[in-house]
Amino acid sequence: MKIVITGGKGMLGRTLVKKLSGHEIIIADKDTLDITDSSGTDAFIKKNMPGAVIHCAAMTDVDGCEADKDGAFRINAIGSANVASSCRRYGARLIAISTDYVFDGGSTNPYNEYDVPAPKTVYGKSKYAGEEMVRNHCPNHIIARVSWLYGQGGPSFIHTMMKLADGSRPELKIVRDQIGNPTSTDAVASALLNFLEENSLCGTFHVTCEGEASWYDLAEELFALKNINQKIVGCTTEEFPRPAPRPLNSRLDKMNMRLCGLPAMPHWKDALRDFLKNEVF
Ligand SMILES: NC(=O)c1ccc[n+]([C@@H]2O[C@H](COP(=O)([O-])OP(=O)(O)OC[C@H]3O[C@@H](n4cnc5c(N)ncnc54)[C@H](OP(=O)(O)O)[C@@H]3O)[C@@H](O)[C@H]2O)c1
């Protein structure tokens, strides 16, 4: 199949390009396709006539979005509308990537696809607006919500931790009261293959690794797997103020994958071990 990947040079995009090598891949990123340009997006999809578009392009700097609300909505909402309406016009299936930040993180349970989003940050609000654009403009869609991503080359929490654990710091303070599902881009890419192959599937799906962890748990596992002797100390979100408030509970229940009989995702510890086998920091 001919597949366009928007944001194809980003962290998830790069993994998808590798993983989908059996398909004809067209890498689109800002230099070749600026999704905020509606006529340019239309012309790009019309020229290439892909069978599917995997839409990864986004403004992903969560704190940067707080400082540039217009920029966030221009890319994450309007950009997604442009991609979705072009997909509909030229008959491409659309797989759009979204985020756990569409939820406020206040629940004590993992969020499933039928829980009502209530984003608290500009990033979360603009991504949720992007989801709605996809739902409204392109019926043949999958919205795949992912979270706590890491992939080859980063940037990610894993890459930040590896930099910080260079032996120069007696201890690292790591947030322990935020919990989520650490997820490799490799695991997401494998799951997206199922959505490409199963045309009858449609709607919103949570696509994260199995199991849950705090950032502290993730760092502890990383340093154990890499045999790094770095002291870490748990701290609270309050001790680590950021411009955009982080959800305390980012856990996503993969209810729709379960109900549709899709293969289980790997456990986050297994996905992390696999990732570390090949990643050079
Ligand atoms: N990383 C995570 O932890 C995480 C968690 C949940 C959801 N997600 C979602 O997963 C998707 C992929 O994220 P990622 O981590 O791979 O992010 P990323 O590395 O920042 O990739 C996003 C790509 O989109 C490009 N882009 C930005 N504005 C664009 C525009 N106007 N037109 C075309 N391309 C544009 C970026 O280019 P520049 O770098 O040149 O700006 C970048 O290459 C995003 O939809 C994100 O919201 C990520």
Ligand as a Chemical Component Dictionary entry (heavy atoms), coordinates in Angstrom:
data_LIG
# 
_chem_comp.id                   LIG 
_chem_comp.type                 NON-POLYMER 
_chem_comp.pdbx_formal_charge   0 
_chem_comp.three_letter_code    LIG 
# 
loop_
_chem_comp_atom.comp_id 
_chem_comp_atom.atom_id 
_chem_comp_atom.alt_atom_id 
_chem_comp_atom.type_symbol 
_chem_comp_atom.charge 
_chem_comp_atom.model_Cartn_x 
_chem_comp_atom.model_Cartn_y 
_chem_comp_atom.model_Cartn_z 
_chem_comp_atom.pdbx_ordinal 
LIG N1  N1  N 0  6.136  11.731 22.537 1  
LIG C1  C1  C 0  5.169  11.363 23.374 2  
LIG O1  O1  O 0  5.404  11.013 24.541 3  
LIG C2  C2  C 0  3.729  11.375 22.910 4  
LIG C3  C3  C 0  2.732  11.033 23.837 5  
LIG C4  C4  C 0  1.406  11.021 23.419 6  
LIG C5  C5  C 0  1.083  11.334 22.119 7  
LIG N2  N2  N 1  2.056  11.682 21.241 8  
LIG C6  C6  C 0  1.659  12.000 19.852 9  
LIG O2  O2  O 0  2.356  11.134 18.972 10 
LIG C7  C7  C 0  2.591  11.797 17.715 11 
LIG C8  C8  C 0  4.066  11.671 17.356 12 
LIG O3  O3  O 0  4.820  12.268 18.385 13 
LIG P1  P1  P 0  6.418  12.273 18.388 14 
LIG O4  O4  O 0  6.840  11.996 19.772 15 
LIG O5  O5  O -1 6.933  11.470 17.260 16 
LIG O6  O6  O 0  6.649  13.824 18.120 17 
LIG P2  P2  P 0  7.801  14.587 17.331 18 
LIG O7  O7  O 0  9.085  13.823 17.396 19 
LIG O8  O8  O 0  7.770  15.983 17.845 20 
LIG O9  O9  O 0  7.277  14.538 15.828 21 
LIG C9  C9  C 0  6.315  15.413 15.339 22 
LIG C10 C10 C 0  6.738  15.824 13.953 23 
LIG O10 O10 O 0  5.749  16.699 13.393 24 
LIG C11 C11 C 0  6.460  17.718 12.696 25 
LIG N3  N3  N 0  5.638  18.902 12.503 26 
LIG C12 C12 C 0  5.413  19.916 13.379 27 
LIG N4  N4  N 0  4.657  20.862 12.793 28 
LIG C13 C13 C 0  4.392  20.443 11.535 29 
LIG C14 C14 C 0  3.689  20.994 10.433 30 
LIG N5  N5  N 0  3.087  22.189 10.532 31 
LIG N6  N6  N 0  3.615  20.295 9.298  32 
LIG C15 C15 C 0  4.232  19.098 9.194  33 
LIG N7  N7  N 0  4.941  18.533 10.177 34 
LIG C16 C16 C 0  5.017  19.197 11.343 35 
LIG C17 C17 C 0  7.662  17.987 13.560 36 
LIG O11 O11 O 0  8.650  18.706 12.853 37 
LIG P3  P3  P 0  9.623  19.706 13.705 38 
LIG O12 O12 O 0  10.330 18.841 14.697 39 
LIG O13 O13 O 0  10.496 20.275 12.625 40 
LIG O14 O14 O 0  8.729  20.715 14.357 41 
LIG C18 C18 C 0  8.078  16.568 13.920 42 
LIG O15 O15 O 0  8.921  16.012 12.928 43 
LIG C19 C19 C 0  2.096  13.222 17.903 44 
LIG O16 O16 O 0  0.804  13.322 17.353 45 
LIG C20 C20 C 0  2.021  13.397 19.412 46 
LIG O17 O17 O 0  1.035  14.345 19.769 47 
LIG C21 C21 C 0  3.382  11.705 21.594 48 
# 
loop_
_chem_comp_bond.comp_id 
_chem_comp_bond.atom_id_1 
_chem_comp_bond.atom_id_2 
_chem_comp_bond.value_order 
_chem_comp_bond.pdbx_ordinal 
LIG N1  C1  SING 1  
LIG C1  O1  DOUB 2  
LIG C1  C2  SING 3  
LIG C2  C3  SING 4  
LIG C2  C21 DOUB 5  
LIG C3  C4  DOUB 6  
LIG C4  C5  SING 7  
LIG C5  N2  DOUB 8  
LIG N2  C6  SING 9  
LIG N2  C21 SING 10 
LIG C6  O2  SING 11 
LIG C6  C20 SING 12 
LIG O2  C7  SING 13 
LIG C7  C8  SING 14 
LIG C7  C19 SING 15 
LIG C8  O3  SING 16 
LIG O3  P1  SING 17 
LIG P1  O4  DOUB 18 
LIG P1  O5  SING 19 
LIG P1  O6  SING 20 
LIG O6  P2  SING 21 
LIG P2  O7  DOUB 22 
LIG P2  O8  SING 23 
LIG P2  O9  SING 24 
LIG O9  C9  SING 25 
LIG C9  C10 SING 26 
LIG C10 O10 SING 27 
LIG C10 C18 SING 28 
LIG O10 C11 SING 29 
LIG C11 N3  SING 30 
LIG C11 C17 SING 31 
LIG N3  C12 SING 32 
LIG N3  C16 SING 33 
LIG C12 N4  DOUB 34 
LIG N4  C13 SING 35 
LIG C13 C14 SING 36 
LIG C13 C16 DOUB 37 
LIG C14 N5  SING 38 
LIG C14 N6  DOUB 39 
LIG N6  C15 SING 40 
LIG C15 N7  DOUB 41 
LIG N7  C16 SING 42 
LIG C17 O11 SING 43 
LIG C17 C18 SING 44 
LIG O11 P3  SING 45 
LIG P3  O12 DOUB 46 
LIG P3  O13 SING 47 
LIG P3  O14 SING 48 
LIG C18 O15 SING 49 
LIG C19 O16 SING 50 
LIG C19 C20 SING 51 
LIG C20 O17 SING 52 
# 
